[in-house]
Amino acid sequence: MIGTFYWDLQHSEWPVLCVSSQNEDLLLSKVEFGGDYYWSTGPLEPVNNVVQELEAIGRFGDWFYKEHKDIYQKIIVEALYTIKHFL
């Protein structure tokens, strides 16, 4: 859940990133807010495209890395692994 990108087409044209959760609600970051947050309750479809995920996180503001370094670094490492072994 945390660190997972989802499609939430009602709120964003880009993949959104889960940064926290509370019960079934997800705190999501989106490109249109520069990585800032909003809550979502609906079931969302996970993104399965590492290129789209990297493009989205690259559009978040500089502050995002400082606040979510652990999530950001995990995404980069997983993306590099996927690109090396599967693309």
Secondary structure, DSSP 8 states (H G I E B T S, - for coil): -TT-EEE-TTT-SS-EEEEEEETTEEEEE-GGGTT-EEEE-S--EE---HHHHHHHHHTS-HHHHHH-HHHHHHHHHHHHHHHHHH-
